[in-house]
Amino acid sequence: MSRLRVVFAGTPEFARVALEAIAAAGHEIVLVMSQPDRPAGRGMKLQASPVKQCAVSNGWPVAQPRSLRLDGKYPDEASAARDTLLAAKPDVMVVAAYGLILPQWVLDLPAHGCLNIHASLLPRWRGAAPIHRAIEAGDTQTGITIMQMDAGLDTGDMLLRESLDIGDDSTACLHDRLAELGGRMIVEALANIGGLVRTPQPAEGITYAHKVEKHEALIDWTLPADAIVRRIRAFDPFPGANSPLDGETIKLWAAHAAPAAGASATPGTILAVTDAGVAVAASGSTVTITELQRAGGKRLPVADFLRGFDLKPGQVFG
């Protein structure tokens, strides 16, 4: 395997895993690009992204432009980034959950162009939140696509594609499995750079994974139980499925669906409370909640949660 000069562009934990895999495979990280530091935590102090933290700890140079568009809102930052990229002389640029649109001048700059690690089986779930949306939609499989980037949104030719079963994973669990798979696959792609077959994405089966918004986390109890349980899994860890109860917002972290028990109750009504779960009426079915959290509290199994919060049949979520 030839040692490549790699520019890496990414921001969250998913991308950090890939960056470390590329470095471990022996490639030279000549530049790391990541989103600007953002306020985070209770003190809202500026915090570096996981990718930047990884770069700093390894002594790799970092660039954090707010935009790469030379004719955009921050042309000076884009121009400085271009100078930095040209000086880096990359063989290839690897992009994973970076968060900035790459203009054509960036795509054209590395000798082998820009490769993207996308957490879905393209063309299904192009866009910002493919892991969440795959779980929410009830997909049985997802995977990683390594793509040769073009100017569109996740529209480039596919180079490698590998699937895995979703099972009962939450977004948190599936994210970690996909991050590991993405790291392995990008190393494989770099080992075969220049020799990979480019397969255009099919015109059929295109869907878009729109960014998850906080308001989506509010549970609609008029949905069937299966759909509610999928949303609870999809929104773990962010934004955390929730439902109001007696003026307090309760987060719901784990649940399973069951057939409706007896006469149909108003959706959201608590039907039964045991240490094994809280049964709540949904549309023609029942959701049994097994892990909950009060505002300011910890995620707790239902038996522990009930020690500090008295739930009773007849109370209504929503």
C-alpha positions as a printed Julia matrix, in Angstrom:
318×3 Matrix{Float64}:
   0.0    0.0     0.0
   1.33   3.4    -0.93
   1.37   6.01    1.8
  -1.0    8.83    0.84
  -1.06  12.48    1.81
  -4.56  12.82    3.27
  -6.6   15.88    4.13
  -9.41  14.86    6.49
 -12.59  16.92    6.91
 -15.03  15.94    9.64
 -16.52  17.08   12.91
 -18.33  14.6    15.24
 -17.35  11.31   16.88
 -18.39   9.32   13.78
 -15.66  11.13   11.84
 -13.03  10.84   14.58
 -13.18   7.04   14.36
 -12.41   7.21   10.63
  -9.58   9.7    11.11
  -7.86   7.44   13.64
  -8.3    4.41   11.34
  -6.66   6.27    8.42
  -3.72   7.32   10.59
  -3.36   3.8    12.02
  -3.18   2.44    8.46
   0.0    4.47    7.96
  -1.2    7.38    5.83
   0.13  10.89    6.38
  -2.46  13.3     7.78
  -1.33  16.59    6.23
  -4.33  18.68    7.35
  -7.49  18.23    9.43
 -10.51  20.43    8.74
 -13.35  20.7    11.25
 -16.23  22.97   12.18
 -15.4   26.0    14.36
 -15.49  25.47   18.13
 -19.04  25.74   19.48
 -20.5   26.65   22.9
 -21.5   23.48   24.74
 -22.41  22.18   28.18
 -23.99  24.02   31.09
 -21.38  26.78   31.07
 -21.71  27.14   27.27
 -17.94  27.32   26.97
 -16.4   26.99   23.52
 -15.67  23.32   22.85
 -13.59  21.76   20.11
 -15.15  19.01   18.0
 -14.06  15.38   18.56
 -12.15  15.54   15.26
 -10.27  18.7    16.26
  -9.46  17.22   19.68
  -8.02  14.14   17.96
  -5.96  16.3    15.59
  -4.56  18.47   18.37
  -3.59  15.45   20.47
  -1.72  14.0    17.48
  -0.07  17.26   16.45
  -1.81  17.45   13.06
  -2.47  20.93   11.62
  -6.09  22.11   11.87
  -8.18  24.52    9.8
 -11.67  25.65   10.87
 -13.13  27.93    8.2
 -16.77  28.92    8.59
 -17.21  28.56    4.83
 -15.28  27.33    1.8
 -17.19  29.43   -0.71
 -14.87  32.02   -2.22
 -17.9   34.13   -3.17
 -19.79  33.47    0.06
 -20.26  35.13    3.45
 -16.66  34.54    4.61
 -14.49  34.91    1.47
 -11.33  35.7     3.47
 -11.64  32.47    5.46
 -12.35  30.48    2.3
  -9.35  32.04    0.54
  -7.07  31.26    3.49
  -8.37  27.68    3.52
  -7.6   27.36   -0.19
  -4.02  28.52    0.39
  -3.67  26.01    3.25
  -5.08  23.18    1.11
  -2.84  24.0    -1.84
   0.21  24.03    0.45
  -0.79  20.63    1.88
  -0.58  19.02   -1.61
  -3.06  16.24   -0.76
  -3.34  13.02   -2.76
  -6.91  12.69   -1.51
  -9.4   14.35    0.8
 -11.61  12.21    3.03
 -14.88  13.74    4.24
 -17.1   12.37    7.03
 -19.95  14.37    8.61
 -18.04  17.61    8.07
 -21.01  19.95    7.97
 -19.83  22.3     5.2
 -20.72  22.13    1.51
 -17.6   21.57   -0.58
 -17.5   23.84   -3.65
 -16.1   22.59   -6.94
 -12.63  24.06   -6.34
 -12.22  21.82   -3.27
 -13.48  18.72   -5.11
 -10.96  19.35   -7.9
  -7.94  20.11   -5.7
  -6.68  16.67   -4.51
  -5.17  14.35   -7.12
  -7.76  11.64   -6.36
 -10.59  14.01   -5.5
 -12.71  13.77   -2.35
 -14.06  10.56   -0.83
 -17.07  10.65    1.49
 -18.0    8.16    4.21
 -21.81   8.18    4.29
 -23.79   6.26    6.92
 -26.46   4.74    4.68
 -26.91   2.51    1.66
 -27.14   5.24   -0.95
 -29.26   6.47   -2.63
 -31.48   5.82    0.39
 -31.1    8.44    3.12
 -29.0   11.11    1.5
 -28.54  14.06    3.83
 -27.8   14.97    7.41
 -29.4   12.29    9.62
 -29.27   8.9     7.87
 -28.88   6.82   11.05
 -31.87   8.38   12.83
 -34.11   8.17    9.77
 -33.29   4.55    8.98
 -34.37   3.49   12.48
 -37.41   5.78   12.53
 -38.61   4.39    9.18
 -38.32   0.79   10.36
 -35.54  -0.2     7.92
 -34.11  -3.63    8.68
 -30.73  -2.85    7.15
 -28.45   0.12    6.65
 -24.73   0.44    6.07
 -21.85   2.54    4.79
 -21.28   3.9     1.3
 -17.87   5.23    0.29
 -18.59   7.76   -2.43
 -16.58   9.84   -4.89
 -17.93  13.29   -4.1
 -19.46  15.6    -6.68
 -21.19  18.96   -6.3
 -24.58  17.46   -5.33
 -25.86  16.41   -1.89
 -24.63  12.82   -1.51
 -25.11  12.19   -5.23
 -21.61  11.02   -6.22
 -20.6    7.66   -7.69
 -20.39   4.76   -5.22
 -16.99   3.11   -4.7
 -17.72   0.68   -1.84
 -20.98  -0.29   -0.16
 -21.52  -2.63    2.77
 -24.68  -3.39    4.75
 -25.44  -4.46    8.3
 -28.61  -5.42   10.15
 -30.14  -2.73   12.35
 -31.85  -5.12   14.77
 -33.21  -3.33   17.84
 -30.37  -0.78   17.95
 -30.84   2.78   19.12
 -29.13   5.53   17.13
 -26.36   5.56   19.78
 -25.57   1.85   19.29
 -25.98   1.86   15.51
 -23.81   4.98   15.23
 -20.9    3.19   16.92
 -21.23   0.11   14.7
 -21.4    2.23   11.55
 -18.47   4.41   12.64
 -16.31   1.3    13.03
 -17.47  -0.05    9.65
 -16.8    3.33    8.01
 -13.26   3.4     9.4
 -12.53  -0.08    8.04
 -14.04   0.69    4.63
 -12.24   4.0     4.08
  -8.92   2.27    4.82
  -9.86  -0.35    2.19
 -10.77   2.42   -0.29
  -7.47   4.23    0.25
  -5.53   0.98   -0.2
  -7.15   0.57   -3.61
  -7.25   4.24   -4.64
  -7.33   4.7    -8.39
  -8.48   1.11   -8.91
 -11.98   1.24   -7.47
 -14.96   0.82   -9.8
 -17.24   3.87   -9.83
 -20.91   2.91   -9.83
 -23.46   5.69  -10.47
 -26.25   5.8    -7.91
 -29.54   4.38   -9.19
 -32.31   6.85  -10.01
 -34.82   4.77   -8.01
 -35.01   4.57   -4.22
 -33.77   8.07   -3.42
 -34.83   9.36    0.01
 -33.61  12.29    2.11
 -32.64  12.15    5.77
 -33.51  15.62    6.96
 -31.82  16.99   10.06
 -33.52  15.94   13.31
 -35.2   18.86   15.06
 -35.9   19.01   18.8
 -39.66  19.36   18.32
 -39.8   15.92   16.66
 -38.95  14.28   19.99
 -42.44  14.94   21.41
 -44.27  11.59   21.34
 -47.58  11.42   19.47
 -49.49   8.72   21.33
 -52.07   8.42   18.52
 -49.42   6.62   16.45
 -49.19   2.8    16.55
 -46.91   1.42   19.27
 -44.34   0.12   16.75
 -43.88   3.62   15.31
 -43.53   5.17   18.78
 -40.93   2.59   19.85
 -38.93   3.22   16.66
 -38.91   6.95   17.4
 -37.73   6.33   20.98
 -34.83   4.28   19.57
 -34.13   6.77   16.76
 -33.96   9.78   19.11
 -31.5    8.19   21.56
 -29.23  10.03   22.38
 -30.49  13.15   20.56
 -32.91  14.8    21.0
 -34.39  12.24   23.41
 -38.04  11.21   22.94
 -40.24  12.87   25.54
 -43.78  13.39   26.71
 -45.33  15.73   29.3
 -46.98  14.23   32.37
 -48.67  16.4    35.02
 -46.68  19.46   33.96
 -43.29  17.74   33.86
 -41.45  16.6    30.73
 -40.39  12.96   30.99
 -37.79  11.56   28.6
 -38.36   8.04   27.34
 -35.23   6.03   26.48
 -36.3    2.42   26.02
 -39.59   0.69   25.26
 -41.2   -2.19   23.4
 -44.55  -2.64   21.68
 -47.32  -5.02   22.68
 -50.87  -5.71   21.47
 -53.63  -3.62   23.03
 -54.79  -4.98   26.38
 -58.58  -4.99   26.8
 -60.81  -2.08   25.83
 -59.2    0.77   23.93
 -58.12   3.65   26.17
 -57.33   7.24   25.24
 -53.86   7.31   23.64
 -51.25   8.3    26.23
 -53.15   6.8    29.16
 -51.08   4.76   31.62
 -52.67   1.3    31.74
 -50.39  -0.52   34.18
 -47.3    0.18   36.29
 -44.86  -2.52   37.4
 -41.13  -2.75   38.08
 -40.84  -4.37   34.63
 -42.41  -1.5    32.69
 -45.03   1.23   32.35
 -47.76   0.26   29.87
 -49.17   3.21   27.92
 -52.04   3.16   25.41
 -51.2    3.92   21.79
 -53.28   3.55   18.62
 -54.67   0.0    18.8
 -51.65  -1.16   20.76
 -49.57  -0.65   23.9
 -46.13   0.85   24.51
 -44.27  -0.61   27.5
 -41.66   1.9    28.69
 -38.62   0.43   30.46
 -36.24   3.38   30.87
 -37.18   6.97   31.79
 -35.66  10.26   32.94
 -36.95  13.3    34.81
 -35.71  16.79   33.97
 -32.32  17.22   35.66
 -32.2   13.56   36.63
 -30.48  10.46   35.3
 -31.68   7.85   32.85
 -33.11   5.08   35.03
 -34.58   1.61   34.59
 -38.27   1.76   35.38
 -37.98   0.1    38.83
 -35.47   2.75   39.98
 -37.45   5.56   38.35
 -40.6    4.57   40.27
 -38.81   4.97   43.62
 -38.66   8.72   43.05
 -41.69   9.29   40.83
 -45.06   7.74   41.59
 -46.79   6.74   38.36
 -50.36   5.4    38.52
 -52.73   3.8    36.02
 -55.13   6.44   34.67
 -52.56   9.22   34.41
 -52.2   10.53   30.87
 -49.04  11.42   28.93
 -49.34  14.26   26.42
